[in-house]
Amino acid sequence: MTQDIPFALRITAESQAGLDAALGEAVERAIGHALAGRSHGVLVTRHGRDSYTVEVTDEVPFGFTQERDHYTRTPI
């Protein structure tokens, strides 16, 4: 039987310290959800300088955490 474990959090913060803490907490929560289902991994996606999502998905193998960067930087 396949178990669907939907879990996603949107993370934003105004400081680097706040962002680091929020991401760490979100990843720990996501790992807990992934361990419960034993079929999904954790995906951390950066959307902007201070905007991320952390989700449990079957796009990532169980036992792995993967990062994606969708942040488009403008040249100086």
URVENNOR-V845020 format. One line per field, one symbol per residue. psi: psi as a letter, one per 40 degrees, with the letter a starting at -180 (. if undefined). A space follows every 50 residues. Layout:
# URVENNOR-V845020
psi: ???
This chain:
# URVENNOR-V845020
psi: hhhhghhhhhhiieiddddddddddddddddddddddfeiahhhhhdadf hiihihieehiheihiiihehhihi.
